[in-house]
Amino acid sequence: MEWRVESMAISAEQFVVLVLSISCGVLGAFLLAHKGVRMMRGGLLYRLSMGLAAVGIALSLSAGARMLSSDSAIADVFLVVALVVLFYIGHSAWMSAHQMPVEA
């Protein structure tokens, strides 16, 4: 059995993107774990924290896939997931800020 490992050159830009996206996901996770944010479940800060964590995770997976694979299709799928999450969070925040008054 012979194992060959090709040397991968990781650029500084790829490393910085990976570190920043991991930091984004960790920050969102810490915000979700905060007692004040958990008490406001369903509020704007809770939704933004959830979106920050989800986008950080998706961007981290994209950066990792781009560093480890020569095929960029996998990394692009994670970017599309991040964009869908951003759209959902933005739409949800807009809807909660512009709620129509309910008539009884």
C-alpha positions as CSV (number, residue, x, y, z in Angstrom):
1,M,0.0,0.0,0.0
2,E,1.4,3.3,-1.0
3,W,-0.1,6.6,0.0
4,R,0.6,9.7,-2.0
5,V,-0.2,13.1,-0.6
6,E,-0.2,16.0,-3.0
7,S,1.1,19.1,-1.5
8,M,-1.5,21.8,-1.4
9,A,-0.6,25.4,-1.5
10,I,-3.0,27.4,0.6
11,S,-3.0,31.1,-0.1
12,A,-3.2,33.7,2.7
13,E,-6.6,34.8,1.3
14,Q,-8.1,31.4,1.7
15,F,-6.8,31.1,5.2
16,V,-8.1,34.5,6.2
17,V,-11.5,33.7,4.7
18,L,-11.6,30.4,6.7
19,V,-10.7,32.0,10.0
20,L,-13.2,34.9,9.6
21,S,-16.0,32.6,8.6
22,I,-15.3,30.3,11.6
23,S,-15.2,33.4,13.8
24,C,-18.6,34.4,12.4
25,G,-20.1,31.1,13.2
26,V,-18.6,31.0,16.7
27,L,-19.9,34.5,17.4
28,G,-23.4,33.5,16.3
29,A,-23.3,30.4,18.5
30,F,-22.2,32.4,21.5
31,L,-24.9,34.9,21.0
32,L,-27.5,32.1,20.8
33,A,-26.1,30.7,24.0
34,H,-26.5,34.0,25.8
35,K,-29.4,34.1,28.3
36,G,-30.8,37.4,27.2
37,V,-31.0,36.3,23.5
38,R,-32.6,33.0,24.5
39,M,-35.3,34.8,26.5
40,M,-36.2,36.8,23.4
41,R,-36.8,33.7,21.3
42,G,-38.5,34.8,18.1
43,G,-37.2,38.4,18.3
44,L,-35.0,40.2,15.9
45,L,-31.8,39.6,17.8
46,Y,-32.5,35.9,18.1
47,R,-33.1,35.6,14.4
48,L,-30.0,37.6,13.5
49,S,-27.9,35.4,15.9
50,M,-29.3,32.3,14.3
51,G,-28.5,33.7,10.8
52,L,-25.0,34.7,11.8
53,A,-24.3,31.2,13.1
54,A,-25.8,29.5,10.0
55,V,-24.0,31.8,7.6
56,G,-20.7,31.3,9.4
57,I,-21.1,27.6,9.3
58,A,-22.0,27.6,5.5
59,L,-19.1,30.0,4.7
60,S,-16.7,27.9,6.8
61,L,-17.7,24.7,4.9
62,S,-17.3,26.6,1.6
63,A,-13.9,27.9,2.5
64,G,-12.8,24.4,3.7
65,A,-14.1,22.8,0.5
66,R,-12.4,25.3,-1.7
67,M,-9.1,24.7,0.1
68,L,-9.3,20.9,0.1
69,S,-10.9,20.3,-3.3
70,S,-9.9,21.4,-6.8
71,D,-13.6,21.2,-7.8
72,S,-15.3,24.5,-6.9
73,A,-18.8,23.1,-7.4
74,I,-19.0,21.8,-3.8
75,A,-17.8,25.2,-2.4
76,D,-20.4,27.0,-4.6
77,V,-23.2,24.9,-3.1
78,F,-22.3,26.1,0.4
79,L,-22.2,29.7,-0.9
80,V,-25.7,29.2,-2.3
81,V,-26.9,27.8,1.1
82,A,-25.4,30.9,2.8
83,L,-27.3,33.2,0.4
84,V,-30.5,31.4,1.0
85,V,-30.1,31.7,4.7
86,L,-29.3,35.4,4.4
87,F,-32.4,35.9,2.3
88,Y,-34.6,34.1,4.8
89,I,-33.1,36.1,7.7
90,G,-33.6,39.4,5.9
91,H,-37.1,38.5,4.8
92,S,-38.0,37.3,8.3
93,A,-36.6,40.5,9.9
94,W,-38.4,42.7,7.4
95,M,-41.7,40.9,8.0
96,S,-41.4,41.2,11.8
97,A,-40.6,44.9,11.5
98,H,-43.5,45.6,9.2
99,Q,-46.3,43.6,10.8
100,M,-49.8,44.7,9.8
101,P,-52.1,45.5,12.8
102,V,-54.6,42.8,13.5
103,E,-58.2,43.9,13.7
104,A,-60.3,42.1,16.2
